[in-house]
């Protein structure tokens, strides 16, 4: 079991399937729910990034809070912060995109 990260670590990380460690006190149901609710940002050499920040059953306040947290976290990952952000758009599934910054 200890050889899995060394042998398959690079491949599993690239496809986003690296195993998550659980302690004895954690319940598997809660850990699965936490993993499903987690959003990961991968910044590579691309100029565009898309991420889901809300779902249909959320209220407007929850959507606003999630969007604010996602944008602030994304900006904190950038080296120069807001200076590296040209524009930000919000897009619904079936609607047009709305510019919120830039």
N, C-alpha and C positions, 0 to 999 in steps of 0.2 A: 504494500500500500504506500510506503514511503517513496517508492521509485516512480510513481505515476507523475508527480509534478516535474521531476527531472527529465523523464523520457517524453512525456506528452504535453508539458507545460506550454511551450511555444505555440503548438498547434491549437490547443484548447483556448488559449487567450485570444488568438487571432479570430476564432469563430465565436467567441463570447460564451463558451460552455465550460469555463474553468470551475471546478467544484468549490463550494462554499463550506467553510468549516462551521460545525455546530457544536456547542457545548452540551453537556448532559442535561442542563436545566432548561434549555430551549425546547419548545414544542415544534415539531415539523410543520404543522399547519400554519402557525404564526410566521415561521421562517419563509415558507412558500409565499404567503401573502405579502410579506415585506419585499421579497425579491421581485414579485410581479409589479409592485408599486414603485420600484426604483427605476429612474431614468438615467441612462449613461450618455455622457457627451464624449465623443471621440473627435479630437481636433487633430487632423492630419494636414496635408498640403492642399486642402480644398478651400474654396472661397465661399461656400454655401453650407449651411447646417440646418437640418430640420429635426425637431423633437416634439413629441406629443406632451402637452402640458395639462390637458383636461379631458374629461369625458362628458357624455350627454347628461348624466344624472347629477352633475355638480351644479351648485348655485353660482350666481354671478360673483359673489364675494370669494368663494373658493377658487374659481377660475382666475380671478384677479390676483389672488394671493399666490397661486401656483405659478402664474406667468411672471410675476414680480420676482419670486425666488429663483426661477429658472434663468431669467435674464441676468440677475445679479450674480448668480453662480457662474454662468458662462463668461461674463465680463471679468470675474475674478481669475479665471483660468488664463486669460490673455496677458501677454507680457506688459503691454502698455495700457491695459484697461480699456476705457471708452475711446481712446484714440485709435484703436484698431477696429472699431465698429463703424461701418459706413452707414448701414441702415438695418432696421428690424421690421419684420412683417409678421402679422398674425393672420392665419388662414384657417377657415373652417373647412370641413370635409367637402361640402358641395358649394361653398360660396367663393367670392372673390377675396383676394388678399388685401389687408388693410395695413398701411404703413403706420407704425407707432413711434419710430425714431428715424431721423436722418432726412 
